[in-house]
Amino acid sequence: MTRLTRAPAATVVLALLALPALLPIAATVLAWSSPETGIWAHQLEYVLPRVALNTLLLVFWVGLGSLLLGAGLGWLVAFHDFPGRGLFSWALLLPLAVPGYVLAVVAAGTLDYAGPVQSWLRAVGDLDLQRLQVRSLGGAALVLILTLYPYVYLLARVAFEGASRTMLEVAMTLGEDRRGHFRRVVLPMARPALAAGVALVCMETVADFGVVAAFNVDTLTTAIYRTWYGLFSLQAALQLAGLLVVVVMATAWLERRSRGREAYAATRPERERLPRRRLRGARAWAAMLAALMVLGLAFLLPVLQLSAWAWQHAADLDARYLDFALRSLGVAGSGALLVVAAALLHGYALARAGHAVARGLGRLATLGYALPGAVLAVGVFAPLNALGGLLQGTLVIMFIAYLARFLAVAAGPVEGGLARIHGGLDEAAATLGSSGPARLRRVHLPLLKGSLLVAAILVFVDLMKELPITLMTRPFGFETLSVRIFEMAAEGEWTRAALPAVMIVLVGLLPVYLLSRRMDHVA
């Protein structure tokens, strides 16, 4: 008897968990069976060439900029000692707490023609900077670089700090100096980590909706939204979503192909790590100022500006904002419980089944994180709406899309926690007569408490700032903090968007703190 037949329940559970991620993919493929010829004639002539070019340009510039900035900062912190290095080593992750659309609101409200910067320049020096178009593809690329570079920085720093003193000594015996050792040994070993970070940045760029919408840059994600809500064609929106899925899958394939069989640089014992080079004088100050400038542009100045605007509009705080906050907290809390519970089922089902089919279903269940939120929104809404509209006006569709998108976020910590539970504990519990739910409650859950808490926090914060799924699948009149920011930005009310933005940023500091602690442990 095969393991497939010995664990049918676990296989069924994994198949059910894979459905939310497979549903949008199947819907986008089937949508091409009956293309909207009239709408597509308009799209091909006026929309698709422009949005496709904008998407490709945005991915290229954001990927390149994040690579240079993230890898450069990782090299600076990993191999050099300068004033403030200990602070910058974790503080450079703080931009992860600021959603891209929040930073876009600050940039647009501050640097736009009627904003304080250009107004001050005209008043002081009679400078007219009408050619400075903040709301443009270049502005969107800059905001996304400042928001996403920490992904590359995180992986680059860990990979660089995995370099050992022994490798340097071997390289020096072959006639290489420290700079040649970095170029010929350390950098090639870190290439898989850099490729993974850039691939993640590119997929996040393709999936972005809030930044490009705030800056009036048309990409494939905004085209899906406007086709659905502007042209009122769910079928054409599904077909556009299919094109976006192809772009995402191609990005993931290119990343895997670029790595080939290469592996990540391994971490070394503390005594084996390369000694950091102490910078002195002008070089030390230049290193500190470079790190401070990036941190200031990406986190400190935006948060200060948001705080000033929020204080300016403190009188706007009323029952509506309490409702926005409560809805956001309720949706994020409920969604986190749902996703973490599903991740727990996912982990146990994988451990129970263990065969190739189960592993394949397990990977499919976490595939949704690679899909843009706009694709998940339209891909889940369309087939479920075909049931007769029974789910319209409810939160069911939104939560199913959340599950598809964020199961991978919770699955990582949960599977890590399960891997640390020794099999001998199960055997001991069995000899004491504890099995099934009782063993889960008395033995496993206490041991998994830390992993489940980390998974819940990560998912909770992601749901607090999630925009496209909430915007496109919410019931009519259901507003959260992220939706409120989007609506105010769409109306040009940049300063009034500060109140909900500050709330989201404060919540977003939680996972950055956890991530910085984890990075210090790994590095």
C-alpha positions as CSV (number, residue, x, y, z in Angstrom):
1,M,0.0,0.0,0.0
2,T,1.4,3.4,-1.0
3,R,1.7,6.4,1.3
4,L,-0.8,8.1,-1.0
5,T,-3.5,5.7,0.1
6,R,-2.3,5.6,3.7
7,A,-2.9,9.3,4.2
8,P,-5.9,10.2,2.1
9,A,-7.2,12.8,4.6
10,A,-3.9,14.8,4.5
11,T,-3.9,14.7,0.7
12,V,-7.5,16.0,0.6
13,V,-6.6,18.8,3.1
14,L,-3.7,19.9,0.9
15,A,-5.8,19.8,-2.2
16,L,-8.4,22.0,-0.6
17,L,-5.8,24.5,0.6
18,A,-4.4,24.6,-2.9
19,L,-7.8,25.6,-4.4
20,P,-7.7,29.3,-3.5
21,A,-4.3,29.7,-5.3
22,L,-5.3,27.6,-8.3
23,L,-8.7,29.2,-8.7
24,P,-7.5,32.5,-10.1
25,I,-5.0,30.8,-12.4
26,A,-7.7,28.5,-13.8
27,A,-10.1,31.5,-14.2
28,T,-7.6,33.5,-16.1
29,V,-6.8,30.6,-18.4
30,L,-10.5,29.8,-19.1
31,A,-11.3,33.4,-19.7
32,W,-9.4,33.3,-23.0
33,S,-11.9,30.8,-24.3
34,S,-14.3,33.7,-25.1
35,P,-12.2,36.9,-25.6
36,E,-14.0,40.3,-25.5
37,T,-13.2,41.3,-29.1
38,G,-14.6,44.8,-28.9
39,I,-12.8,45.7,-25.7
40,W,-9.6,44.0,-26.8
41,A,-9.5,46.0,-30.0
42,H,-9.5,49.1,-27.8
43,Q,-7.0,47.6,-25.4
44,L,-4.5,46.6,-28.2
45,E,-4.7,50.0,-29.8
46,Y,-4.7,52.4,-26.9
47,V,-3.9,50.6,-23.6
48,L,-1.9,47.4,-23.8
49,P,1.3,48.6,-25.5
50,R,1.6,51.6,-23.1
51,V,0.9,49.6,-19.9
52,A,3.2,46.7,-21.0
53,L,6.0,49.1,-21.7
54,N,5.5,51.0,-18.4
55,T,5.4,47.7,-16.5
56,L,8.7,46.5,-18.1
57,L,10.5,49.8,-17.6
58,L,9.3,50.0,-14.0
59,V,10.5,46.4,-13.2
60,F,13.9,47.1,-14.9
61,W,14.6,50.4,-13.0
62,V,13.3,49.2,-9.7
63,G,15.2,45.9,-9.9
64,L,18.4,47.7,-10.9
65,G,18.1,50.4,-8.3
66,S,17.2,48.0,-5.5
67,L,20.2,45.8,-6.4
68,L,22.7,48.7,-6.4
69,L,21.3,50.2,-3.2
70,G,20.6,47.0,-1.3
71,A,23.8,45.2,-2.2
72,G,25.9,48.4,-1.6
73,L,24.4,48.9,1.8
74,G,24.8,45.2,2.6
75,W,28.5,45.4,1.6
76,L,29.0,48.6,3.7
77,V,27.5,47.1,6.9
78,A,28.9,43.6,6.5
79,F,32.5,44.5,5.8
80,H,33.1,47.9,7.4
81,D,33.0,49.5,10.9
82,F,32.0,53.1,11.0
83,P,30.1,55.4,13.4
84,G,26.5,54.2,13.9
85,R,27.0,50.9,12.1
86,G,25.2,48.9,14.9
87,L,22.2,51.2,14.5
88,F,22.1,51.2,10.7
89,S,22.5,47.4,10.6
90,W,18.9,47.0,11.7
91,A,17.5,50.5,11.0
92,L,18.0,50.1,7.3
93,L,15.1,47.6,7.4
94,L,12.7,50.2,8.8
95,P,11.4,51.2,5.3
96,L,9.6,47.8,5.2
97,A,7.2,49.3,7.8
98,V,6.1,52.0,5.3
99,P,3.8,50.7,2.6
100,G,4.7,51.9,-0.9
101,Y,1.4,53.8,-1.3
102,V,2.1,55.7,1.9
103,L,5.5,56.8,0.8
104,A,3.9,57.8,-2.5
105,V,1.4,60.0,-0.7
106,V,4.2,61.7,1.2
107,A,6.3,62.2,-2.0
108,A,3.4,63.5,-4.0
109,G,2.1,65.8,-1.2
110,T,5.6,67.2,-0.5
111,L,7.2,67.4,-4.0
112,D,4.2,68.2,-6.2
113,Y,3.8,71.6,-7.8
114,A,1.6,72.9,-5.0
115,G,3.6,71.1,-2.3
116,P,5.8,72.8,0.4
117,V,9.1,72.1,-1.4
118,Q,8.3,73.7,-4.7
119,S,6.3,76.5,-3.0
120,W,9.3,77.3,-0.9
121,L,11.6,77.3,-3.8
122,R,9.4,79.7,-5.8
123,A,9.1,82.0,-2.7
124,V,12.8,82.1,-1.9
125,G,14.5,82.0,-5.3
126,D,11.6,82.5,-7.8
127,L,12.3,79.1,-9.1
128,D,9.6,77.5,-11.2
129,L,10.1,73.7,-11.4
130,Q,7.1,72.8,-13.5
131,R,9.3,70.3,-15.4
132,L,9.8,68.3,-12.1
133,Q,7.0,65.8,-12.6
134,V,6.9,63.8,-9.4
135,R,3.9,61.8,-10.4
136,S,5.6,60.0,-13.3
137,L,7.2,56.6,-14.0
138,G,10.5,57.9,-12.6
139,G,8.9,59.1,-9.4
140,A,7.1,55.7,-9.0
141,A,10.4,53.9,-9.6
142,L,12.2,56.0,-7.0
143,V,9.5,55.4,-4.4
144,L,9.4,51.6,-5.0
145,I,13.2,51.4,-4.8
146,L,13.2,53.2,-1.4
147,T,10.4,50.8,-0.3
148,L,11.8,47.5,-1.6
149,Y,15.6,47.8,-1.3
150,P,15.5,46.2,2.2
151,Y,14.7,42.8,0.6
152,V,18.0,42.9,-1.3
153,Y,19.9,44.4,1.7
154,L,18.6,41.7,4.1
155,L,19.7,38.8,1.9
156,A,23.0,40.5,0.8
157,R,24.1,41.3,4.3
158,V,23.5,37.7,5.5
159,A,25.3,36.3,2.5
160,F,28.2,38.7,2.8
161,E,28.6,37.9,6.5
162,G,28.8,34.2,5.6
163,A,32.2,34.8,4.1
164,S,35.0,33.2,6.2
165,R,38.5,34.3,7.2
166,T,39.8,31.0,5.8
167,M,38.6,31.9,2.3
168,L,40.4,35.2,2.5
169,E,43.6,33.5,3.6
170,V,43.3,31.0,0.7
171,A,42.7,33.9,-1.8
172,M,45.7,35.8,-0.4
173,T,48.0,32.8,-0.9
174,L,46.8,32.9,-4.6
175,G,47.9,36.5,-4.9
176,E,44.5,38.2,-4.3
177,D,44.1,41.2,-2.1
178,R,40.9,41.9,0.0
179,R,39.2,43.7,-2.9
180,G,40.0,40.9,-5.3
181,H,38.8,38.3,-2.8
182,F,35.4,40.1,-2.6
183,R,35.1,40.4,-6.4
184,R,36.2,36.8,-7.2
185,V,35.0,34.8,-4.2
186,V,32.5,36.6,-2.0
187,L,30.4,38.2,-4.7
188,P,29.9,35.0,-6.8
189,M,28.9,33.1,-3.6
190,A,26.4,35.8,-2.7
191,R,24.9,35.9,-6.2
192,P,22.1,33.4,-5.5
193,A,21.0,35.6,-2.5
194,L,21.2,38.8,-4.6
195,A,19.2,37.1,-7.5
196,A,16.6,36.0,-5.0
197,G,16.3,39.5,-3.5
198,V,16.0,41.1,-7.0
199,A,13.4,38.6,-8.1
200,L,11.3,39.3,-5.0
201,V,11.6,43.0,-5.7
202,C,10.6,42.5,-9.3
203,M,7.5,40.5,-8.4
204,E,6.5,43.1,-5.8
205,T,6.9,45.8,-8.5
206,V,4.8,43.9,-11.0
207,A,2.2,43.4,-8.2
208,D,2.2,47.0,-7.0
209,F,-1.1,48.9,-7.3
210,G,-1.0,51.7,-4.7
211,V,2.2,53.5,-5.9
212,V,1.4,53.5,-9.6
213,A,-2.2,54.5,-9.0
214,A,-1.1,57.4,-6.8
215,F,1.4,58.6,-9.4
216,N,-1.0,58.1,-12.3
217,V,1.3,55.6,-14.0
218,D,-0.6,53.0,-16.0
219,T,0.6,49.5,-15.6
220,L,-0.9,46.0,-16.0
221,T,-2.3,46.1,-12.4
222,T,-4.1,49.5,-12.9
223,A,-5.3,48.3,-16.3
224,I,-7.0,45.3,-14.6
225,Y,-8.8,47.6,-12.1
226,R,-9.9,50.1,-14.8
227,T,-11.1,47.4,-17.1
228,W,-13.2,45.9,-14.4
229,Y,-14.5,49.1,-12.8
230,G,-14.2,51.5,-15.8
231,L,-15.2,49.3,-18.8
232,F,-17.4,47.0,-16.6
233,S,-15.9,43.9,-18.2
234,L,-15.0,41.2,-15.7
235,Q,-14.1,38.9,-18.6
236,A,-11.6,41.3,-20.1
237,A,-10.1,42.0,-16.7
238,L,-9.6,38.3,-16.2
239,Q,-7.8,38.1,-19.5
240,L,-5.5,41.0,-18.6
241,A,-4.8,39.2,-15.3
242,G,-3.7,36.2,-17.3
243,L,-1.1,38.3,-19.0
244,L,0.1,39.5,-15.7
245,V,0.4,35.9,-14.4
246,V,2.6,35.1,-17.4
247,V,4.9,38.1,-16.5
248,V,5.2,36.9,-12.9
249,M,5.9,33.3,-13.8
250,A,8.5,34.4,-16.4
251,T,10.2,36.5,-13.7
252,A,10.3,33.6,-11.3
253,W,11.6,31.3,-14.0
254,L,14.4,33.7,-15.0
255,E,15.4,34.0,-11.3
256,R,15.6,30.2,-10.9
257,R,17.5,29.8,-14.2
258,S,20.0,32.5,-13.3
259,R,20.8,30.6,-10.1
260,G,21.0,27.2,-11.7
261,R,22.5,24.8,-9.1
262,E,24.2,27.5,-7.1
263,A,23.6,27.6,-3.3
264,Y,23.6,30.4,-0.8
265,A,26.8,31.3,1.0
266,A,26.9,29.4,4.3
267,T,27.2,31.2,7.6
268,R,30.4,30.6,9.5
269,P,31.3,30.5,13.3
270,E,32.1,33.9,14.7
271,R,35.8,33.2,14.9
272,E,35.9,32.4,11.1
273,R,34.2,35.5,9.9
274,L,36.1,38.2,8.1
275,P,37.2,41.1,10.4
276,R,35.4,44.3,9.5
277,R,37.6,47.1,8.1
278,R,37.5,50.1,10.4
279,L,36.9,53.3,8.4
280,R,38.5,56.5,9.7
281,G,38.3,60.2,8.9
282,A,36.4,61.2,5.8
283,R,35.6,57.7,4.7
284,A,33.9,56.9,8.1
285,W,31.8,60.1,7.8
286,A,31.0,59.4,4.2
287,A,29.8,55.8,5.1
288,M,27.6,57.1,7.9
289,L,26.1,59.9,5.8
290,A,25.4,57.5,2.9
291,A,23.5,55.2,5.2
292,L,21.7,58.1,7.0
293,M,20.7,59.6,3.7
294,V,19.0,56.4,2.5
295,L,17.3,55.9,5.9
296,G,16.2,59.5,6.0
297,L,14.7,59.5,2.5
298,A,13.0,56.1,2.9
299,F,11.8,56.3,6.5
300,L,12.7,59.2,8.8
301,L,11.6,62.2,6.7
302,P,8.4,60.5,5.5
303,V,7.4,59.6,9.0
304,L,8.1,63.1,10.3
305,Q,6.1,64.6,7.4
306,L,3.2,62.2,8.1
307,S,3.3,63.0,11.8
308,A,3.2,66.8,11.0
309,W,0.2,66.4,8.7
310,A,-1.5,64.1,11.1
311,W,-1.1,66.7,13.9
312,Q,-2.4,69.4,11.5
313,H,-5.5,67.4,10.8
314,A,-6.0,66.0,14.3
315,A,-9.4,67.6,14.4
316,D,-10.6,65.2,11.6
317,L,-10.5,62.4,14.1
318,D,-14.1,61.3,14.6
319,A,-16.3,58.2,14.7
320,R,-15.5,57.5,11.0
321,Y,-11.8,57.0,11.7
322,L,-12.7,54.8,14.7
323,D,-14.8,52.7,12.2
324,F,-11.9,52.6,9.7
325,A,-9.5,51.4,12.4
326,L,-11.9,48.9,13.9
327,R,-12.7,47.4,10.4
328,S,-8.9,47.2,9.6
329,L,-8.2,45.5,12.9
330,G,-11.1,43.2,12.6
331,V,-10.3,42.1,9.1
332,A,-6.6,41.8,9.8
333,G,-7.2,39.8,13.0
334,S,-9.8,37.5,11.5
335,G,-7.7,37.0,8.4
336,A,-4.6,36.2,10.5
337,L,-6.4,33.6,12.5
338,L,-7.8,32.0,9.3
339,V,-4.4,32.0,7.5
340,V,-2.4,30.7,10.5
341,A,-5.0,27.9,11.1
342,A,-4.7,27.0,7.5
343,A,-0.9,27.1,7.7
344,L,-1.1,24.7,10.7
345,L,-3.2,22.3,8.7
346,H,-0.8,22.7,5.8
347,G,2.2,21.8,7.9
348,Y,0.6,18.8,9.6
349,A,-0.8,17.5,6.3
350,L,2.6,17.7,4.7
351,A,4.2,15.9,7.6
352,R,1.4,13.2,7.6
353,A,1.4,12.5,3.9
354,G,5.0,13.1,2.8
355,H,4.7,11.7,-0.7
356,A,5.4,13.5,-3.9
357,V,1.8,14.3,-4.7
358,A,1.4,15.9,-1.2
359,R,4.6,17.9,-1.6
360,G,3.4,19.2,-5.0
361,L,0.0,20.2,-3.6
362,G,1.8,21.9,-0.7
363,R,3.8,24.0,-3.1
364,L,0.7,24.9,-5.1
365,A,-1.1,26.0,-1.9
366,T,1.6,28.6,-1.3
367,L,1.8,29.7,-4.9
368,G,-0.6,32.6,-4.3
369,Y,2.1,34.8,-2.7
370,A,3.7,35.1,-6.2
371,L,0.5,36.3,-7.7
372,P,-0.3,40.0,-7.7
373,G,-3.2,41.1,-5.5
374,A,-5.2,42.4,-8.5
375,V,-5.0,39.0,-10.2
376,L,-6.1,37.2,-7.0
377,A,-9.0,39.7,-6.6
378,V,-10.4,39.3,-10.0
379,G,-9.5,35.6,-10.3
380,V,-11.3,34.7,-7.1
381,F,-14.2,37.0,-7.6
382,A,-15.2,35.9,-11.1
383,P,-15.7,32.1,-10.5
384,L,-17.3,32.6,-7.0
385,N,-19.6,35.3,-8.4
386,A,-20.7,32.8,-11.0
387,L,-22.4,30.8,-8.3
388,G,-25.3,33.2,-8.6
389,G,-24.1,36.2,-6.6
390,L,-24.7,34.4,-3.2
391,L,-21.4,35.7,-1.9
392,Q,-21.8,39.3,-3.1
393,G,-22.0,41.8,-0.3
394,T,-20.1,39.5,2.1
395,L,-16.4,39.2,3.1
396,V,-16.1,35.6,2.0
397,I,-14.5,36.3,-1.4
398,M,-12.0,38.8,0.2
399,F,-11.0,36.2,2.9
400,I,-10.5,33.5,0.3
401,A,-8.2,35.8,-1.7
402,Y,-6.4,36.7,1.5
403,L,-5.8,33.0,2.2
404,A,-4.4,32.4,-1.3
405,R,-2.1,35.4,-1.0
406,F,-0.7,35.1,2.5
407,L,-0.7,31.3,3.3
408,A,3.0,31.2,2.2
409,V,3.8,34.0,4.8
410,A,2.5,31.9,7.7
411,A,3.6,28.5,6.3
412,G,7.3,29.3,6.7
413,P,7.3,30.0,10.5
414,V,4.8,27.2,11.2
415,E,6.8,24.6,9.2
416,G,10.0,25.7,11.0
417,G,8.3,25.2,14.3
418,L,7.1,21.8,13.4
419,A,10.5,20.8,12.3
420,R,11.9,21.5,15.7
421,I,9.5,19.1,17.4
422,H,11.3,15.9,18.0
423,G,9.6,12.7,17.0
424,G,10.4,11.2,20.4
425,L,7.9,13.6,22.0
426,D,5.1,12.1,19.9
427,E,6.1,8.6,20.9
428,A,6.2,9.6,24.6
429,A,2.8,11.2,24.3
430,A,1.4,8.1,22.7
431,T,2.7,5.9,25.4
432,L,0.8,8.1,27.9
433,G,-2.4,7.7,26.0
434,S,-2.4,11.2,24.3
435,S,-3.2,11.2,20.6
436,G,-5.0,13.3,18.0
437,P,-6.4,16.6,19.2
438,A,-5.3,16.0,22.8
439,R,-1.6,15.6,21.7
440,L,-2.0,18.8,19.6
441,R,-3.4,20.7,22.5
442,R,-1.1,19.5,25.2
443,V,2.2,18.9,23.4
444,H,2.5,20.6,20.1
445,L,0.7,23.9,20.6
446,P,2.8,24.9,23.6
447,L,5.9,24.2,21.6
448,L,4.6,26.0,18.5
449,K,3.4,29.1,20.4
450,G,6.4,31.2,19.3
451,S,6.1,30.2,15.7
452,L,2.4,30.7,15.6
453,L,2.8,34.2,17.1
454,V,5.4,35.2,14.6
455,A,3.2,33.9,11.7
456,A,0.1,35.7,13.1
457,I,2.0,39.0,13.4
458,L,3.5,38.8,9.9
459,V,0.1,38.0,8.4
460,F,-1.7,40.6,10.5
461,V,0.6,43.4,9.4
462,D,0.4,42.4,5.8
463,L,-3.4,42.4,5.9
464,M,-3.4,45.8,7.7
465,K,-1.7,47.4,4.7
466,E,-3.0,45.2,1.9
467,L,-4.8,47.3,-0.8
468,P,-5.8,45.8,-4.1
469,I,-7.6,42.7,-2.8
470,T,-9.5,44.8,-0.2
471,L,-10.3,47.5,-2.7
472,M,-11.6,45.2,-5.4
473,T,-13.5,42.6,-3.4
474,R,-14.9,44.5,-0.4
475,P,-18.6,44.9,0.1
476,F,-20.0,48.3,-1.0
477,G,-19.3,51.0,1.6
478,F,-16.7,48.8,3.5
479,E,-13.7,51.1,4.1
480,T,-10.5,50.2,5.8
481,L,-7.5,52.4,6.6
482,S,-5.7,51.3,3.4
483,V,-8.8,52.0,1.3
484,R,-9.2,55.4,2.9
485,I,-5.6,56.3,2.0
486,F,-6.2,55.3,-1.6
487,E,-9.4,57.3,-1.9
488,M,-7.9,60.4,-0.4
489,A,-4.8,60.1,-2.6
490,A,-7.1,59.7,-5.7
491,E,-8.8,63.0,-4.7
492,G,-5.4,64.8,-4.1
493,E,-6.0,65.1,-0.4
494,W,-2.4,64.1,0.5
495,T,-2.3,65.7,3.9
496,R,-5.6,64.3,5.1
497,A,-4.3,60.8,4.2
498,A,-1.7,61.1,6.9
499,L,-4.0,60.0,9.8
500,P,-4.7,56.5,8.5
501,A,-1.2,56.3,7.1
502,V,0.5,56.9,10.5
503,M,-1.7,54.2,12.0
504,I,-0.6,51.6,9.4
505,V,3.1,52.6,9.7
506,L,3.0,52.2,13.5
507,V,1.6,48.7,13.1
508,G,4.2,47.9,10.4
509,L,7.0,48.4,12.9
510,L,6.2,45.0,14.6
511,P,7.5,42.7,11.8
512,V,10.5,44.8,11.2
513,Y,11.5,44.4,14.8
514,L,11.1,40.6,14.6
515,L,12.9,40.5,11.3
516,S,15.9,42.5,12.6
517,R,16.2,40.2,15.6
518,R,16.1,37.2,13.3
519,M,18.7,38.7,11.0
520,D,21.1,39.3,13.8
521,H,20.6,35.7,14.9
522,V,21.3,34.3,11.4
523,A,24.1,36.7,10.6
